[in-house]
Amino acid sequence: METLTIDLNDLGRTGWTPEEQANAALVAEFVRLLMNEHDFEAVRDRFGSGAYLQHNHGIADGIEGVLETIGRLVKRFPDYAYDVKHILVDGDIVTFHSHATLRRSHRGNPRKGFNITDRWRVVEGNIVEHWDSIQPIDLFARFYILVSGGRVRNDNGTY
């Protein structure tokens, strides 16, 4: 499978502190392994040992909750990909703005897929918290969100 890359040289900012650069690189590795390579064992091995508080009510807390959710998605849509467009870092908060698509033929098509903003909090080299906003773009993406959502898998607030 052709894997989308996350080029920190292109998407990074010159004003980031060394800590912010490290936080951006950590999240980029997480996203690459999870969303684009679908290497769930590598995600579990690299990121699965600490606490991971989830603020998306449709995903259970912990890395296992993320792996379960993305695993179901990838099982139905093996060409799912996450094309990072912007990266913002403010201390321990890393924000990715991305265009996610379910089919290879939709990659790069701004009329297909999802517009997603994810925020992670990084503490001492560990991703410990996640928030997201997902905007389905096309009719199929809207329908998919409608039929796949609804079950609350954590009691955390959305902020």
Phi, psi and omega in degrees: 000133174292124184258131174288143181255163176239104186268099180293335176295325180275320186268345182285171180239143182291337183275000180292142174287165175304322178296317180295321176299316179295319179296317178297317180296320179298311181294322178299320177296316178302310182295316180302310182295317185282303191275330185251322178267341181055039180265079187294327178294319178295321177297314180299313182295318187276324190238000190272001187271341184253180177289145179216101182275126185253129178255000170275114185298342180276358182236133178290153175301157177087160178299326180299325176296319177296313181298321178296314183293310181291327176300316177298317180297313183291330177297319178280327184227080185297343178266012177308133180215155187233102184265105183286127182256325182215146174231128176238137179228133175225094181063244184271002180254126178242127181241129174246134170251125189220162173246112181258140178229153181267333183238144179304320182294345181268349181301131180083355180266108184292355179262003182234152172089218189224140170264119187233135170242120178245142174233133176237148171252132182246129178231122177049045176078014179233136174281119188242349185204149183216137171231154173208160171228127185238124179245108176290137186266307185260171183301317180297316180298321177296317178297317180300314178299318181299312186276340182265348183267186172111320182277123179277123185248001173206162181254016181285150175290166180274358178216000000 
